[in-house]
Amino acid sequence: MANAVPMPQRDTSPLAGEDGRGDRRKPIDEVNKTLAQRLRAVPTDAEIRMWRLLFPYRTGGYHFRKQVQIGAYVADFACHHAKVIIEVDGGQHFTAMGRTADAKRDGYLKERGYDVLRFSNIDVLTNSDGVLMEIDRHLRTIEPRLRKAQA
């Protein structure tokens, strides 16, 4: 087979967004970035409420961001410094499939050092004081860890 034509070299791998048929798809990071931008632009009522609840924590040194891409996922709210993610969950999270997906996602985030706090939309909208108490409790438990990291 001395006359065989060499195969052309691919300039991207399937992991970079090519599906093998020649058409290009956006890499996962680009898809998630676009998703995060859309989610920030159209928040739910519960997400708007949570953002207002989290805003005062900035004076305490906790800089929460909305709809943050972390690997293959988009977290509702994240504080990178404290390694805390807050998820505001709608009804789909309370189905068997939703719980399974959330467990996988939480495991991924925990492997990267994040603590994940989950609150239902209903709790955020009707029990803001209870939600704040839980967030305060969690942040107080991690303060010693943050001080050690800064030292």
C-alpha positions as CSV (number, residue, x, y, z in Angstrom):
1,M,0.0,0.0,0.0
2,A,2.7,2.5,-1.0
3,N,0.1,4.6,-2.7
4,A,-2.1,5.1,0.3
5,V,-3.2,8.7,0.9
6,P,-2.5,9.8,4.5
7,M,-5.5,10.7,6.5
8,P,-5.8,14.5,7.1
9,Q,-4.9,15.6,10.6
10,R,-7.9,16.9,12.7
11,D,-7.3,20.3,14.1
12,T,-9.6,19.6,17.1
13,S,-10.5,16.6,19.1
14,P,-14.1,15.4,19.8
15,L,-13.7,16.8,23.3
16,A,-13.1,20.3,21.8
17,G,-16.5,20.2,20.2
18,E,-16.3,18.2,17.0
19,D,-18.8,15.3,16.8
20,G,-17.0,13.3,14.1
21,R,-19.4,14.2,11.3
22,G,-17.6,17.3,10.4
23,D,-20.0,19.8,12.0
24,R,-18.6,21.8,14.9
25,R,-20.4,22.3,18.2
26,K,-19.6,24.7,21.0
27,P,-17.3,23.3,23.7
28,I,-19.1,22.6,27.0
29,D,-17.5,25.6,28.6
30,E,-18.9,27.9,26.0
31,V,-22.4,26.3,26.2
32,N,-22.4,26.7,30.0
33,K,-21.1,30.3,29.8
34,T,-24.1,31.1,27.5
35,L,-26.4,29.2,29.8
36,A,-25.1,31.1,32.8
37,Q,-25.6,34.4,31.0
38,R,-29.2,33.5,30.1
39,L,-30.0,32.4,33.7
40,R,-28.6,35.7,35.1
41,A,-30.8,37.6,32.7
42,V,-34.0,35.9,33.7
43,P,-33.9,34.9,37.4
44,T,-36.8,33.2,39.2
45,D,-38.6,35.1,42.0
46,A,-36.8,32.9,44.5
47,E,-33.4,33.6,43.0
48,I,-34.2,37.4,43.1
49,R,-35.1,37.0,46.8
50,M,-32.0,34.9,47.6
51,W,-29.7,37.5,45.9
52,R,-31.2,40.2,48.1
53,L,-30.7,38.0,51.1
54,L,-27.0,37.4,50.2
55,F,-26.1,41.0,49.3
56,P,-25.4,42.1,52.9
57,Y,-22.8,39.3,53.3
58,R,-20.5,41.4,51.1
59,T,-19.7,43.6,54.0
60,G,-18.6,40.5,55.9
61,G,-16.1,39.6,53.1
62,Y,-18.3,37.0,51.4
63,H,-18.6,37.9,47.7
64,F,-21.4,35.8,46.3
65,R,-21.8,35.6,42.5
66,K,-24.9,34.6,40.6
67,Q,-25.1,31.8,38.1
68,V,-21.5,30.7,38.2
69,Q,-20.0,28.1,36.0
70,I,-18.0,25.5,37.9
71,G,-16.7,22.8,35.6
72,A,-19.6,21.2,33.8
73,Y,-22.2,22.9,36.0
74,V,-23.8,26.3,36.7
75,A,-24.3,27.0,40.4
76,D,-27.1,29.4,41.4
77,F,-24.9,31.3,43.8
78,A,-21.2,30.8,44.7
79,C,-18.7,32.3,47.0
80,H,-15.3,31.1,45.8
81,H,-13.4,32.5,48.8
82,A,-15.6,30.5,51.3
83,K,-16.1,27.6,48.9
84,V,-19.8,27.7,49.4
85,I,-22.5,27.1,46.8
86,I,-26.2,28.0,47.4
87,E,-28.8,26.3,45.3
88,V,-32.4,27.5,45.1
89,D,-34.4,24.4,44.0
90,G,-37.7,24.3,42.2
91,G,-40.1,21.3,42.1
92,Q,-38.1,19.4,39.5
93,H,-35.3,18.8,42.1
94,F,-37.7,16.8,44.3
95,T,-38.4,14.1,41.8
96,A,-36.4,10.8,41.8
97,M,-34.5,11.9,38.7
98,G,-33.9,15.4,40.1
99,R,-32.5,14.0,43.4
100,T,-30.2,11.6,41.5
101,A,-28.9,14.5,39.3
102,D,-28.4,16.7,42.3
103,A,-26.5,14.0,44.2
104,K,-24.1,13.6,41.2
105,R,-23.7,17.4,40.9
106,D,-23.2,17.8,44.6
107,G,-20.5,15.1,44.6
108,Y,-18.7,16.8,41.7
109,L,-18.8,20.1,43.6
110,K,-17.7,18.6,46.9
111,E,-14.7,16.9,45.2
112,R,-13.6,20.4,44.2
113,G,-13.9,21.6,47.9
114,Y,-17.3,23.3,47.8
115,D,-20.0,23.0,50.4
116,V,-23.4,22.9,48.9
117,L,-26.5,24.4,50.6
118,R,-29.9,23.7,49.1
119,F,-33.1,25.6,49.7
120,S,-36.5,25.1,48.1
121,N,-38.1,28.0,46.3
122,I,-40.9,27.9,48.8
123,D,-38.5,28.3,51.8
124,V,-36.7,31.2,50.2
125,L,-40.0,33.0,49.4
126,T,-41.8,32.2,52.7
127,N,-39.2,31.5,55.3
128,S,-36.4,34.0,54.6
129,D,-35.5,34.2,58.3
130,G,-35.0,30.4,58.5
131,V,-32.9,30.4,55.3
132,L,-30.7,33.3,56.6
133,M,-30.2,31.4,59.9
134,E,-29.0,28.3,58.1
135,I,-26.6,30.4,55.9
136,D,-25.3,32.2,59.0
137,R,-24.8,28.9,60.9
138,H,-22.9,27.5,58.0
139,L,-20.7,30.5,57.4
140,R,-19.8,30.6,61.2
141,T,-18.7,27.0,61.0
142,I,-16.3,27.6,58.1
143,E,-14.9,30.9,59.5
144,P,-12.0,29.1,61.4
145,R,-11.1,27.3,58.2
146,L,-11.0,30.6,56.3
147,R,-8.8,32.2,58.9
148,K,-6.3,29.3,58.7
149,A,-6.2,29.7,54.9
150,Q,-5.5,33.4,55.2
151,A,-2.7,33.0,57.8
